[in-house]
Amino acid sequence: MKEHLKNDAAQMDHILDIIKKQGTEYLNSIEDRPTTINEAFEPAHTELSQTGYGTEETLKIFNERFEPIMVGSSGPRYWGFVTGGSTPASIAGDWLATIYDQNPQSVKEQGDISANIEMETIQLLLKLLQLPNNFLGGFVTGATMSNFTCMAVARQWLGKQQGRDIAKDGLSEPVKVLTATAHSSSIKSLSLLGSGSSNIIRIKTEDDREAISISDLEDQILRLNGEPFLLISSGGTVNTVDFDNFVEIKRLKEKYNFWWHIDAAFGGFAACSEGYRHLLEGWEYADSITVDCHKWLNVPYESAVFLIKDQYKILQVETFQNSNAPYLGDPLDSFGYLNFLPENSRRLKALPAWFSIMAYGKEGYRDIVENNVSLAKQFGQFVESSNDFKLLAPVRLNTVCFTLKDDNKQDEVIRFMELLNNTGKVFMTPTFYNQHTGIRAAFVNWQTNESDIRLVFDLMNDIITTLK
């Protein structure tokens, strides 16, 4: 082992050159990389080497066993799960984040400066999204952890409204949560927080939409008789990219006492375009917001941001503080990320986002958003004008929700989607919307272009012909 470490350290430039060449070849051919692998894969039950193989030999093993079955999930036709690609600048930032291996913890005169870089990136993101600078933020692994962080602080706020310190004393009774079409990660977060995923008051939606019915929301609020609650609202639902009416929710917030959380994991980036920013009007009045950077910001995975109004700074510290660790200092003495979010130790997740925002600016992200929306609408028009497919909802932004025109048999819809995905040319995901089994195509990748949607729609027509 010692010899391998010594040799690897001495040949680091050679090793990085090999990785650079392989990575460049992958990125240059990503549109030809299959979007799915149809063969079964079982982990090998091999013995752990006593001395190891060294990096170059291990890379050869990786290339023999794993590289050929890596799918092009960051490519232009991977339209499932709202998965973005990685911009060149974000890849550079991600490499450097690994090389420098910083642990963002606190803003102070001594120690590393990586927390300062994270704070600067949050400010850039607020400017990109045209949000006020009275939000504090931090980077976490994804929308799930962002929702978790925001709701943990909301839970502490709810307890304080009733004279309880939930972070210290725990939950003695469930907190009240109101929502209409919350993402599954929000429900999961309620489970993790001990609030219970079933302790939710479901609000009706507007007719043929996924957006909250404001009249029913107010009715449910009145039934609580002044009891504080958490409202989870949507800044872009998964199926139809529907947005709750934030202007009306702000009006209700002026009358009633509740914590307002917006899950804008990918829909928040509509703010980059003046043509779609109206969908988010009023969101700046929320108490907390989730934004997922590895979606429409197009940075590598494990990059999301929570945004919480800075007036709740003390509640954040109460929720996440390391109060029994003297070596970490007084959690209230100075700004320290390890007292503001779940993880104590983190990599510098902000650096890929910092690189990408700095490299492409407001216009670059406006173009990405508007191009994706334009392609989604064009794909939706193909579906709408077809004899074999139909839209399940209007194309509001960047996701197309559709099904077979003759969709009486659920199995046929799923079979069609499986055959389409099995081509390896595109990847979509199933859904269920408005009593119909459907298919989702989400456009968030900076590389997707018109030829991609034409190629996919031709494939769809070929497959549907074989099923007739």
C-alpha positions as CSV (number, residue, x, y, z in Angstrom):
1,M,0.0,0.0,0.0
2,K,2.8,2.4,0.9
3,E,4.4,1.9,-2.5
4,H,1.1,2.5,-4.3
5,L,0.5,5.7,-2.4
6,K,4.1,6.9,-3.1
7,N,3.9,6.0,-6.8
8,D,0.5,7.6,-7.2
9,A,1.6,10.8,-5.6
10,A,4.7,11.0,-7.8
11,Q,2.5,10.3,-10.9
12,M,-0.4,12.6,-10.1
13,D,-0.1,14.7,-13.2
14,H,-0.1,11.5,-15.3
15,I,-3.1,10.1,-13.5
16,L,-5.0,13.4,-14.0
17,D,-4.1,13.5,-17.6
18,I,-5.6,10.0,-18.1
19,I,-8.8,11.1,-16.3
20,K,-9.0,14.3,-18.3
21,K,-8.7,12.4,-21.6
22,Q,-11.3,9.9,-20.6
23,G,-13.6,12.6,-19.2
24,T,-13.3,14.7,-22.3
25,E,-14.1,11.8,-24.5
26,Y,-17.2,11.0,-22.5
27,L,-18.4,14.6,-22.6
28,N,-17.8,14.9,-26.3
29,S,-19.8,11.8,-27.1
30,I,-22.5,12.2,-24.4
31,E,-25.3,12.6,-26.8
32,D,-24.5,9.1,-28.2
33,R,-24.3,7.5,-24.7
34,P,-27.3,5.2,-23.9
35,T,-29.8,6.8,-21.6
36,T,-30.6,3.4,-20.0
37,I,-28.9,0.0,-19.6
38,N,-31.1,-3.0,-20.3
39,E,-28.8,-5.7,-19.0
40,A,-28.8,-6.8,-15.4
41,F,-25.8,-5.9,-13.2
42,E,-24.7,-7.7,-10.1
43,P,-21.9,-6.4,-7.8
44,A,-19.0,-8.8,-7.9
45,H,-18.3,-10.7,-4.7
46,T,-14.5,-10.3,-4.9
47,E,-12.0,-10.4,-2.1
48,L,-10.5,-7.1,-0.9
49,S,-6.9,-6.9,-2.1
50,Q,-4.4,-7.0,0.7
51,T,-2.0,-4.5,-1.0
52,G,-4.4,-2.7,-3.4
53,Y,-3.8,-2.1,-7.1
54,G,-2.7,1.5,-7.4
55,T,-4.8,4.2,-9.1
56,E,-4.0,3.4,-12.7
57,E,-4.7,-0.3,-12.5
58,T,-7.9,0.5,-10.5
59,L,-9.0,2.8,-13.3
60,K,-8.5,-0.1,-15.7
61,I,-10.8,-2.3,-13.5
62,F,-13.4,0.5,-13.4
63,N,-13.2,0.9,-17.2
64,E,-13.7,-2.9,-17.7
65,R,-16.6,-3.3,-15.3
66,F,-18.4,0.0,-14.9
67,E,-17.6,2.6,-17.5
68,P,-19.5,0.8,-20.4
69,I,-22.7,0.7,-18.4
70,M,-22.6,4.4,-17.2
71,V,-25.7,6.0,-18.7
72,G,-25.8,9.5,-20.2
73,S,-27.9,10.9,-17.4
74,S,-26.3,14.4,-17.9
75,G,-26.9,14.3,-21.6
76,P,-29.4,16.1,-23.8
77,R,-32.1,13.4,-24.0
78,Y,-32.3,12.3,-20.4
79,W,-35.7,13.8,-19.6
80,G,-36.5,11.9,-16.4
81,F,-36.6,13.2,-12.8
82,V,-35.8,16.8,-13.9
83,T,-32.1,16.0,-14.2
84,G,-29.9,18.8,-15.4
85,G,-26.5,18.4,-17.1
86,S,-23.2,19.9,-15.9
87,T,-22.0,23.1,-17.6
88,P,-18.2,23.1,-18.5
89,A,-17.6,25.8,-15.8
90,S,-19.4,23.8,-13.1
91,I,-17.2,20.7,-14.0
92,A,-14.1,22.9,-13.5
93,G,-15.5,24.1,-10.1
94,D,-16.3,20.6,-9.1
95,W,-12.8,19.3,-9.9
96,L,-11.3,22.2,-7.9
97,A,-13.7,21.5,-5.0
98,T,-12.3,18.0,-4.8
99,I,-8.7,19.1,-5.2
100,Y,-8.8,21.8,-2.5
101,D,-11.0,19.6,-0.3
102,Q,-12.2,22.4,2.0
103,N,-14.8,22.0,4.8
104,P,-17.0,25.2,4.9
105,Q,-17.8,25.8,8.6
106,S,-17.5,29.4,9.8
107,V,-16.7,32.9,8.7
108,K,-13.8,34.0,10.8
109,E,-10.3,35.6,10.6
110,Q,-8.5,32.3,11.1
111,G,-8.9,29.0,9.3
112,D,-10.1,28.4,5.7
113,I,-12.2,30.9,3.7
114,S,-14.5,28.3,2.0
115,A,-17.6,29.4,4.1
116,N,-17.0,32.9,2.7
117,I,-17.1,31.5,-0.8
118,E,-20.4,29.8,0.0
119,M,-21.9,33.0,1.3
120,E,-20.8,34.9,-1.8
121,T,-22.3,32.2,-4.0
122,I,-25.6,32.5,-2.1
123,Q,-25.6,36.2,-2.8
124,L,-25.0,35.6,-6.5
125,L,-27.8,33.1,-6.5
126,L,-30.2,35.6,-4.9
127,K,-29.3,38.1,-7.6
128,L,-29.8,35.5,-10.3
129,L,-33.2,34.7,-8.9
130,Q,-34.0,38.3,-8.2
131,L,-34.7,37.6,-4.5
132,P,-33.9,40.2,-1.7
133,N,-30.7,39.8,0.3
134,N,-32.6,39.2,3.6
135,F,-32.4,35.5,3.1
136,L,-29.6,33.4,4.6
137,G,-28.7,30.3,2.7
138,G,-26.5,27.3,2.6
139,F,-25.6,24.4,0.3
140,V,-26.9,20.9,1.0
141,T,-27.0,17.7,-1.0
142,G,-30.4,18.1,-2.7
143,A,-34.0,19.3,-2.5
144,T,-34.8,16.7,0.1
145,M,-32.2,18.1,2.5
146,S,-33.1,21.6,1.7
147,N,-36.8,20.9,2.5
148,F,-35.7,19.1,5.6
149,T,-33.6,22.1,6.8
150,C,-36.3,24.6,6.1
151,M,-39.0,22.5,7.8
152,A,-36.7,21.9,10.8
153,V,-36.5,25.6,11.4
154,A,-40.2,25.9,10.8
155,R,-40.9,23.3,13.4
156,Q,-38.8,25.2,15.9
157,W,-40.8,28.4,15.0
158,L,-44.1,26.5,15.5
159,G,-43.0,25.3,18.9
160,K,-42.0,28.8,20.0
161,Q,-45.4,30.1,19.0
162,Q,-46.8,27.7,21.6
163,G,-44.1,28.2,24.2
164,R,-42.1,25.0,23.4
165,D,-38.5,24.4,22.5
166,I,-38.9,21.4,20.2
167,A,-35.2,21.2,19.3
168,K,-34.5,20.6,23.1
169,D,-37.6,18.9,24.3
170,G,-38.8,17.0,21.3
171,L,-42.3,16.8,19.9
172,S,-45.1,16.3,22.4
173,E,-47.7,16.6,19.7
174,P,-47.8,16.8,15.9
175,V,-47.3,20.1,14.2
176,K,-50.1,21.2,11.8
177,V,-49.1,21.1,8.2
178,L,-51.2,22.3,5.3
179,T,-50.4,21.6,1.6
180,A,-52.0,20.6,-1.7
181,T,-49.5,19.1,-4.0
182,A,-46.3,18.8,-2.0
183,H,-43.3,17.0,-3.5
184,S,-42.6,13.6,-2.0
185,S,-39.3,14.9,-0.5
186,S,-41.3,17.3,1.7
187,I,-43.4,14.4,3.0
188,K,-40.3,12.4,3.6
189,S,-38.8,15.4,5.5
190,L,-41.9,15.5,7.8
191,S,-41.2,11.8,8.6
192,L,-37.6,12.5,9.4
193,L,-38.5,15.4,11.6
194,G,-41.0,13.3,13.7
195,S,-43.9,15.4,12.5
196,G,-45.4,12.4,10.7
197,S,-46.1,12.1,7.0
198,S,-49.8,11.4,7.6
199,N,-50.4,14.4,9.8
200,I,-51.1,16.7,6.9
201,I,-54.3,18.7,6.2
202,R,-54.8,18.4,2.4
203,I,-56.0,21.5,0.7
204,K,-58.1,21.3,-2.4
205,T,-56.6,22.3,-5.7
206,E,-58.0,24.6,-8.4
207,D,-60.1,22.9,-11.1
208,D,-57.9,20.8,-13.4
209,R,-54.8,22.1,-11.8
210,E,-52.2,21.2,-9.1
211,A,-52.3,24.7,-7.5
212,I,-53.7,25.4,-4.1
213,S,-57.3,26.5,-3.9
214,I,-57.0,29.8,-2.0
215,S,-60.6,29.7,-0.8
216,D,-60.2,26.2,0.6
217,L,-56.9,27.2,2.2
218,E,-58.5,30.1,4.0
219,D,-61.4,27.8,5.1
220,Q,-58.9,25.3,6.6
221,I,-57.0,28.1,8.3
222,L,-60.1,29.4,10.0
223,R,-60.9,25.9,11.3
224,L,-57.5,25.9,13.1
225,N,-58.8,28.8,15.3
226,G,-55.6,30.7,15.4
227,E,-53.3,27.7,15.9
228,P,-50.0,28.3,14.1
229,F,-49.1,26.0,11.2
230,L,-46.7,25.2,8.4
231,L,-47.8,25.8,4.8
232,I,-45.9,24.0,2.1
233,S,-46.5,25.5,-1.3
234,S,-45.3,24.7,-4.8
235,G,-43.0,26.8,-7.0
236,G,-43.4,24.3,-9.9
237,T,-45.1,20.9,-9.4
238,V,-43.5,17.7,-10.7
239,N,-46.3,16.7,-13.2
240,T,-47.4,20.0,-14.7
241,V,-45.0,22.7,-13.3
242,D,-47.9,24.4,-11.6
243,F,-47.3,27.4,-9.3
244,D,-49.4,28.3,-6.3
245,N,-50.7,31.9,-6.1
246,F,-48.0,33.5,-4.0
247,V,-49.7,36.9,-4.1
248,E,-52.8,35.5,-2.5
249,I,-50.8,33.5,0.0
250,K,-49.0,36.7,1.0
251,R,-52.4,38.3,1.6
252,L,-53.3,35.4,3.9
253,K,-50.0,35.6,5.7
254,E,-50.8,39.2,6.6
255,K,-54.0,38.0,8.3
256,Y,-52.9,34.7,9.8
257,N,-50.0,33.3,11.7
258,F,-48.1,30.6,9.8
259,W,-44.7,29.6,8.4
260,W,-44.7,29.8,4.7
261,H,-42.3,27.4,2.8
262,I,-42.0,27.3,-1.0
263,D,-40.5,24.2,-2.7
264,A,-39.2,25.8,-5.9
265,A,-36.6,23.1,-6.5
266,F,-36.5,23.7,-10.3
267,G,-39.4,26.1,-10.9
268,G,-37.6,28.9,-9.1
269,F,-35.3,29.3,-12.1
270,A,-38.2,30.7,-14.0
271,A,-37.1,33.9,-12.3
272,C,-34.2,34.0,-14.8
273,S,-36.6,34.9,-17.6
274,E,-38.6,38.1,-17.7
275,G,-41.2,36.1,-19.7
276,Y,-41.8,33.6,-16.9
277,R,-40.9,35.5,-13.8
278,H,-44.5,36.4,-13.2
279,L,-45.1,32.8,-12.1
280,L,-43.1,33.6,-9.0
281,E,-44.6,36.9,-8.1
282,G,-44.7,37.3,-4.4
283,W,-42.4,34.5,-3.5
284,E,-40.0,36.8,-1.8
285,Y,-42.4,37.1,1.1
286,A,-42.0,33.4,2.0
287,D,-40.2,32.4,5.2
288,S,-38.2,29.7,3.5
289,I,-37.5,28.5,-0.1
290,T,-35.9,25.3,-1.5
291,V,-33.9,25.6,-4.7
292,D,-32.1,22.7,-6.4
293,C,-28.9,23.6,-8.2
294,H,-28.3,20.3,-9.8
295,K,-31.5,20.7,-11.7
296,W,-31.9,23.9,-13.8
297,L,-28.6,25.6,-12.7
298,N,-26.9,22.6,-14.4
299,V,-24.2,21.8,-11.9
300,P,-23.1,18.3,-10.8
301,Y,-25.1,16.3,-8.3
302,E,-25.3,17.0,-4.6
303,S,-26.0,20.7,-4.9
304,A,-29.1,22.4,-3.5
305,V,-29.7,25.5,-1.5
306,F,-32.0,26.3,1.4
307,L,-33.0,30.0,1.8
308,I,-34.4,31.1,5.2
309,K,-35.2,34.7,6.2
310,D,-32.3,36.0,8.3
311,Q,-34.8,37.1,11.0
312,Y,-34.9,33.5,12.0
313,K,-31.1,33.1,12.5
314,I,-31.5,32.3,16.2
315,L,-34.1,29.6,15.4
316,Q,-31.6,28.0,13.0
317,V,-28.9,28.0,15.7
318,E,-31.4,26.5,18.2
319,T,-32.2,23.8,15.7
320,F,-28.8,22.8,14.5
321,Q,-26.3,24.0,17.1
322,N,-23.5,21.8,18.4
323,S,-24.1,23.0,22.0
324,N,-22.2,20.1,23.7
325,A,-18.9,20.6,21.7
326,P,-16.7,23.2,23.5
327,Y,-13.9,22.8,20.9
328,L,-16.3,24.2,18.3
329,G,-16.8,27.5,20.2
330,D,-20.0,29.4,21.1
331,P,-22.6,28.7,18.4
332,L,-24.1,32.2,18.9
333,D,-20.7,34.0,18.9
334,S,-20.2,34.1,15.2
335,F,-21.7,32.8,11.9
336,G,-20.9,29.2,11.6
337,Y,-22.4,26.9,9.0
338,L,-22.1,23.9,11.3
339,N,-24.6,25.5,13.6
340,F,-27.0,26.5,10.7
341,L,-27.6,23.3,8.8
342,P,-27.7,19.5,9.4
343,E,-24.1,18.5,8.4
344,N,-21.1,19.5,10.4
345,S,-18.6,18.4,7.7
346,R,-19.3,19.2,4.1
347,R,-17.4,19.6,0.9
348,L,-17.3,23.0,-0.9
349,K,-20.5,22.3,-2.8
350,A,-20.8,26.0,-3.6
351,L,-17.8,26.1,-5.9
352,P,-19.4,24.5,-9.0
353,A,-22.3,26.9,-8.7
354,W,-20.0,29.9,-8.2
355,F,-18.0,29.0,-11.3
356,S,-21.1,28.4,-13.5
357,I,-22.9,31.6,-12.4
358,M,-19.8,33.7,-12.8
359,A,-19.0,32.1,-16.2
360,Y,-22.4,32.5,-17.8
361,G,-24.1,35.3,-15.8
362,K,-27.8,36.4,-16.0
363,E,-28.0,36.2,-19.8
364,G,-26.5,32.6,-20.0
365,Y,-29.1,31.3,-17.5
366,R,-31.9,33.2,-19.1
367,D,-31.0,31.5,-22.4
368,I,-30.9,28.1,-20.9
369,V,-34.3,28.5,-19.2
370,E,-36.0,30.0,-22.3
371,N,-34.5,27.4,-24.6
372,N,-35.7,24.6,-22.5
373,V,-39.2,26.1,-22.2
374,S,-39.3,26.7,-25.9
375,L,-38.4,23.0,-26.6
376,A,-41.0,21.8,-24.1
377,K,-43.7,23.8,-25.7
378,Q,-42.6,22.6,-29.2
379,F,-42.6,19.0,-28.0
380,G,-46.0,19.6,-26.4
381,Q,-47.3,20.8,-29.8
382,F,-46.0,17.6,-31.5
383,V,-48.0,15.6,-28.9
384,E,-51.1,17.8,-29.2
385,S,-51.2,17.5,-33.0
386,S,-50.6,13.8,-33.0
387,N,-53.3,11.1,-33.7
388,D,-51.7,8.8,-31.1
389,F,-50.8,10.9,-28.1
390,K,-52.5,13.6,-26.0
391,L,-51.4,16.1,-23.4
392,L,-52.7,15.5,-19.8
393,A,-52.1,19.2,-18.9
394,P,-51.0,22.4,-20.6
395,V,-47.3,22.9,-21.0
396,R,-46.8,25.7,-18.5
397,L,-43.0,25.7,-18.4
398,N,-40.4,23.0,-19.0
399,T,-42.2,19.7,-18.4
400,V,-44.6,17.8,-20.8
401,C,-47.1,15.5,-19.2
402,F,-48.7,13.2,-21.8
403,T,-50.2,9.8,-22.5
404,L,-51.5,7.7,-25.3
405,K,-54.6,9.0,-27.0
406,D,-56.2,5.6,-26.3
407,D,-55.1,5.3,-22.7
408,N,-57.8,3.0,-21.4
409,K,-55.3,0.3,-20.7
410,Q,-52.7,1.4,-18.2
411,D,-50.4,-1.5,-19.2
412,E,-50.1,-0.2,-22.7
413,V,-48.9,3.2,-21.6
414,I,-46.3,1.7,-19.4
415,R,-45.3,-0.8,-22.2
416,F,-44.9,2.1,-24.6
417,M,-42.7,4.0,-22.2
418,E,-40.6,1.0,-21.5
419,L,-40.0,0.4,-25.2
420,L,-39.2,4.0,-25.8
421,N,-36.6,4.0,-22.9
422,N,-35.2,0.7,-24.1
423,T,-34.0,2.4,-27.3
424,G,-31.3,4.1,-25.2
425,K,-32.0,7.3,-27.1
426,V,-34.2,9.0,-24.4
427,F,-35.3,8.5,-20.9
428,M,-38.7,9.5,-19.5
429,T,-40.5,8.6,-16.3
430,P,-44.1,7.4,-15.6
431,T,-46.6,9.3,-13.6
432,F,-50.3,9.4,-12.7
433,Y,-52.2,12.6,-13.2
434,N,-55.9,13.5,-13.1
435,Q,-56.9,9.8,-13.1
436,H,-54.6,8.9,-16.0
437,T,-51.4,7.0,-16.3
438,G,-49.0,9.3,-18.0
439,I,-45.4,10.0,-19.0
440,R,-43.2,12.9,-18.1
441,A,-40.6,14.6,-20.2
442,A,-38.6,17.3,-18.3
443,F,-36.4,19.8,-20.2
444,V,-33.6,21.2,-18.0
445,N,-30.3,20.3,-19.8
446,W,-28.3,23.1,-21.4
447,Q,-27.3,20.8,-24.3
448,T,-30.8,19.8,-25.5
449,N,-31.8,21.2,-28.9
450,E,-34.5,21.0,-31.5
451,S,-33.0,18.0,-33.2
452,D,-33.3,16.0,-30.0
453,I,-37.0,16.5,-29.7
454,R,-37.5,15.6,-33.4
455,L,-35.5,12.5,-33.0
456,V,-37.5,11.4,-29.9
457,F,-40.8,12.1,-31.5
458,D,-39.9,10.1,-34.5
459,L,-39.0,7.2,-32.2
460,M,-42.4,7.6,-30.4
461,N,-44.2,7.3,-33.7
462,D,-42.2,4.3,-34.7
463,I,-42.9,2.5,-31.4
464,I,-46.6,3.3,-31.4
465,T,-46.9,1.9,-34.9
466,T,-45.4,-1.4,-33.8
467,L,-48.0,-1.6,-30.9
468,K,-51.0,-1.2,-33.2
